[in-house]
């Protein structure tokens, strides 16, 4: 019987065979002299996980901080949170690159089916609640243009089916990455409100004013802001996507750069959302109390002009759509890996049949 081994000396699994095409492309690029081509192929998981974390509820949370407290403490705090997120996600990338296994798959192999199932069920339930909030964010954005909830639900579902129709990880990644670049709409909106550069610089230099108007409101705001930046699905997604993509220990430098650029862009766009929200600060943070964040685009339109409200609404639609796609992917990875079935984007029925033949014992 012939047992095929990977570069780490571990037996190849059906998952490895399904991922072999993307891994072969990375390997060929690594052997060529075109470093930019390899960097382009390896870019993706870090960018997606960070920009996917700038989801609709997160951007509303950042904007609410700005509307309630202006450009003060929370502006540099967002940068610090994304620096923390980078440290966590860089470790996820390294583990995926070295082991060629997703987080859920490692839990299953190391701790058994009990903890594997626990991890899968826990993340699926958490992601389900998060996905509901993403559809709400899309609904908020579309409502500004007079479109209702059925359109928001249909858009989210159609996006998932369209991106899955590509049949390979690399196609799905490039489609979602192209969509994620529109997270920059929040930066466009921030420029359109004409913020005070001195106030922004002062916030980073002094971390003031500190938002203390009671311990309970402060703790709630801190918790909401931290929860908007560091979440469990990110670990599952980036480690599994790194393995799906074919990143190895030789590519850790590129993986770090991909994650760092993603964290930097996400921090800039998150701060931009706060700056946009700060346009409402002088107006008492109108229309954003509690779940009334649904009034954000309309409030911005009234205060800063209709174009600002429209750009912010489009940003919410993009943020919710990208988060639906990345969080759904993390759910699929977690469920498949923790339960012990194929979870790769490349695992079509035909690929699984091929892998069954390829991995069959031979005399």
N, C-alpha and C positions, 0 to 999 in steps of 0.2 A: 504494500500500500504506500502511495506517495503522499506525503503531507507537505503542502506548500507553506512557506514561512514568509512573514513580512520582514521589513528592514530591522525590526527589533527582535527578531528570532521567535516571534509568536505565531501560532498557526493562523492561516488566513481563514476568515469567516465569509459567509455569503455576502455580508455587508461590504467587506473589503473588495470582493469581486464586482459588486454593483458600483462601487466607487472608483473602480480601476481606471475608467476613461478619463475622468477629471484629474486623477492623480498622475496619469501618464502625461497629460498636457503640461502639468506643473513640472514633472520630472524632465521633460524635453526642454522646457524653457530654462530650467536650472542649468542644463548642460550647454546651452547656447551662450553666446557672448552678449546677448541683448538683455541687460539687466532691467531696463524699463519694461520689457515685455513680462518678465517674471513678476515685477512689482505690480503690474496691472492685473495679472492673473490672480495674485494672492490678495489683492485689495478686496474688501467686501465684508467679512464677518464683523470686524471691529467697527467699521462705519455703520453697518446696519444695526448692530446692537445698541450703539449710542444714539443714533438718530431715531431708531424705533422707540427708545426710551423717552424721547421728546414727544410723547403721545398727546392726544387732545387734553385729557385731564391734567397732565403735567403742565402744559402751556397755560391752561386756565389758572392753575395753582400759582405759577410764577407771576402771571398777570395780576392775580388777586393780591399777591404780596405787594406788587408795585402800586396798585390802586389804594391799598390800605395804608402803606408806609412810605411810598415814594421810592426814589433811588437811594436807599440807605443800606442797612445791614444785609439784606437778602441778596443784593447784587454780588458782592464778593463771596457770599455763602454758597451761591450756586456753583461758582468756579471751584470752590473747595470740595463740594460734593461730587463734581465730575472728576476731580483728581482722585478722590477715594474710589469712585467707580472704575477709573482706569486701572488702579492697582488690583482690584478684584478681577476685572475682565482680562487683564494681562496674564494673570495666573491661570484663568480658564483656558485661554488660548494656548499657553505653554503645555498644560496637561493634555489638551487635545492633540497638539502637534507631536508630543513625545509618545503618547500611547495609541494614537489613531482611534481612540474610542470616545464616545460621547459621555457626558456626566452620568446620565442614567444607566448606561451600559456598565460603567465602572462600579456604580453602586450595586447593581445586580451581581456582578462578578465577585465583588469584595465582601458584600454583606448578605447576599442571598435574596430570595424572592420576597420575603416579608418586607424588608426595607425598600426593595425595588418597587413593589406595588404601593407602599406607603408614599414614596416620593412621587410616583406617577399620579396617584389619586389626589394628593395634596396640591400639586402644581396644576392639575386640570381644573380643580374646583376654584383655586385662586385666579387662574387665567380666565375662567368663565365669567367671574365677576368683573374682571378687568375689561374683557371684550364687550360686555354690556355698556360699560362707560365709554368705550371707543365709538360704539354706534351712537351713543348720546352726543359725543363731540361732533360726529359727522352731521347728525341731525341739527345741532346748534348752528353749524356753518351753513348748511343748506337752507335753514329757516330764514337766514338773512336775505336769501335770494327768492324767498317765497315758496320753497319746496318743502314737502311734508315728510313725515316719518317713513312712509312706505318707500319713498325714493332713497332715503338714507340706508334702510335695511337692504334694499335690492342692490345698491351700489356696493356695499361691503361684501355681500355674498357673491356677486358677480366678479369682484376683484379676486377673491380667493380662488374661484374656479378657473379664471383666466390664467392666473399665475401658475397654478398647478398643472395646467394643460401643456406646459413646455416639456415636461417629462424628464428634465435633468436639473441638477442643482444649479449649474452655472447660468442657465437661462432664467430660472426663477430669481437668482441673486441679482442679475443685471437689470431685470425689469423693476424689482423693488428698489434697487439702489438708484435708478433713474427717478423713480417717484419720490424717494427720500430727499433728493437734492432740493425739492420744493419746500423743505423745512426752512430754507432761506427766506421764505416769504415773511417770516417774523422779523428778520433783519430789515427787509424792505419797509415793513410797517413802522419799525423803530426809527428809521431814518425819516420817514414821512411825518412823524409827530414832532420833529425838530427838537430833540432833547438838549438839555444844557450840558455841554461837555464838562464844565467845571463841577457840576453836581455828581456826574458819573465818576470823574477822577477823584473827587472828595470821598465818595463812597468806598472806593477801593483803598484809598490812603488811610482813612480813619475808621471804617466800618461803622459809621454812624449816619443817622440817629439809630440807636438800638431800640427795637420795637417792644418796649416793656410797658404794657398797659394792663397788666395782670398776669399771673403765672399760668392760669389755665389757657387763655387765648394764645400766649406765647408758645406753650408746649404743643398746642394743636397746630399752630402755624409751622413750627419746626418739624413736627412729625409729618405733616402733609408735604412739606418741601423735601424732606429726606426720602419719604416714600415715593415721591415723584421722580427720584433720580437713581435710587439703588433698589432693584427688585430681583426676586429669585429667578424669573424666567430668563434673565439675561445670561446667567451662568449656564443653564441648560442649552440655550441657543448658541452662544459663541463657541463653546467647546465642541458641540456636535457639528456645527457648521464648519469649524476648522478641520475636523476629521473628514467631513463630507467633501470638502474642497481639496484635500490632499496636502495640507500644510504639514511639514515634518520638522524635526529638530533643526534642520539646516535653514529653515525659513523663519525662525523665531524673530530675527531682526526685522523682517518685513511685517510679521504679525504685530510686533510692538508698534511699528510705525502706523500701521493701519488702525490699531486701537487708539493710539495717541491722537491721530488726526480726527478720528471719529469723536473722541472726547472733547477735543478743542472746538470742533464745529458745533457740537451739541451744547457746549457751555456758552458759546457766542450766541446761538439762536435762543437758548433759554434766557440769557440775560436780556436779549432783545425783546422777548415776550414780556419780561418784567418792566422794561423801559416803556413799552407800549401801554401797559396797564397803568404806569405812573402818570400818564396823561390824564387819568381820571382822579388822581390824588387830590388836586385842588378843588374837585367837585364832589368831595366826600365819598369817592369810590362808588358812584351811583350805579345801581342796577347789577351789583355783583355780590350781594349778600347771600350766603349759603349757596344753594343750588341755582341761584339766579344768575350764575355765570352764563346762562343761556342768553342773557341780555348784553353780554360783553360787546359783540360786534355792533349792536344798535347803539349802545352807550358811546362807544368810540366814534361812531358815525356822527352822533350829535355833538360831541366835544371837539373832535379833530377832523371831521369831514367824512363824507361817505366813502371816498377811496380808501381811507385807512380802515374803516369798518369792513369793507369788501375784501381787502388783502388779508386782514386778520381772520375773517370767516373762511377764506380759501385755505389759509394756513391750518385752521382747525380741521378742515376736511382732509387735507394731506396728512396731518399728524395722526388722525384717527385711522385713516386707510393704511398707512405704513405699519402702525402698531397692530392692526388686525392681522396683517400678513405675517409679521415677525413673531407675534405672540402665538398665532395659530401654528406656525412652524415649530416653535419651542414646545408647544403642547404635543404635537405629533412626534417630535423627537423623544420627549420624555415618556410618553405612553408606549411607544414602540420599544425603546431601549430598556425601560424598567420592567416591562412585561416579558421581554425577551424575543420580540419579533423584529423583522426588518423595518428600519426607520429612515433609511436614506431616501432622499428625493429621487435618486437614480433607480430605485427598486420598483420598476414596473413589473407586471406579471411576466413579460417576456424576459426581463433581466433576471428575475428570480428563477425561471425555468433554466436559463443559461447557467446561473450559478449552481443550481442543483446538479447539472451535468458536469460542470467544471470541477466541483468539489467531491464528486463521487470517487470512491476508492478505485484505484486501478491496479491491476496485477503487476 
